[in-house]
Amino acid sequence: MVATELARLGKAGDPVAAGIADKLTPAVRQAIASANWVPLQPGIANDIVRGDGAYYRNQIEKLLQLGALRKDAEGNFNPAAVMRTHEFIAALRRLMGIPAGSS
C-alpha cells in the first residue's frame, strides 16, 4: 500500500514521493502497475494465494512455516477442510513444543 501510494503521489507531482518511487525495484514497479503482488510474495501453499482463503494468507503461511499446519501432497492447505480435534491438538503441541503423548 505504501509503495502504491508513493507511486501515485509521485505521478501527481509530489517531488519527495517521486524521488522515493524512482528507487523502487523494477519488480515492485511492475506490481504497482499491474496491481498484482503475487510474484513478489510467492505462496507457501498453492491454494491460499487467491480466493476466499486469501484474506488469511499471512496467518496461514506463518503457521505452515512454523510447522503447526500441514499441506497435502499437491502443496495445498485446503482452507475449507474441516480440522479434526486431534489435528488441532497436534498443531498446538507443535507450536508450544509439547512432546507427543503429553496430556
N, C-alpha and C positions, 0 to 999 in steps of 0.2 A: 504494500500500500504506500509506503514511504517513497520507494523508487518511482512508482507510477505518478504520485503527486509531484515529486521533484521534476520529472519529465514534463508534466502538464504545465507547471508553473514556469519552467524554462521556456517552453514554447510560447507561453503567454507574455514573455518579455522580462521575467524576473532574472536579473543577471547572476545573482548568487545561486539560485536554483539551476540555472543553465550551466554554470561552472561546475556544479556538482554532478549534474546529469551527464555532462561531457565525459566524466571519468568512469561512468558505468561501463561494464564489460559489454561486448557485442551480444553475448547470450542474454544478459539482462535487458538490453535494448530490444532484442527480438521478443522476449517475453512480454515486455510492456506493449509493444506494437501489436502483438497477436492476442494479448490477454490470456496467454497460455503459459503457466509457470511449471507445468508438469515436467518438461525436460530439465529444469533446474532442480527439481525435487523428486528424484527417482523414488518410486514407491517400493516399500519392502514387501507388501502383499499386493498382488495384482488387482484385487477387486475392491480396494478402498480408495483408489485414485479419483474415481468419478462416481456419481450416482448418489443414492440415498445414504450410504455409509461414509461418503467423502467428508461430511462435516466433522466426523470424529477421527479423521486420518491421523493427526498428530498423536492423539492419545493411544490409538490402536498400534501405530508403528512403534511408539516408545515401549509399550507393553510387549510387543514382539521382540524388540531389541533386548529387553531385559530378560527374555525367556519366560515371561509369565503366561503369554498366549502362544499359540502354535498356528502354523499354516498347514494346509493339506498338501498332497503330493504335487498338485498343479501350481502351488505357490499362492493360493488364495486363503484369505482369512475367513470368509463366509460370515459376514456380519449379521445376517438374518438367521443364522443357525441357532438352535436352542443350546444353551450351555448347561450341562448337567451339573448337579451338586458336586459330584466327585471331581469334575473338571475345574469348577470354581475353587474348591478347596486346594487342589493341586496348584493352581495359579497363585493363590495367596501364599501357599507354602514356599513356592519358588521365589516369590518376591521377598518374603520375610526370612528366607534362609532356614526354614524349619525342616529338619530331616523327614523323609518319608516314613510313615508309620507312627509318627508322633501324634498324640491326642491334643 
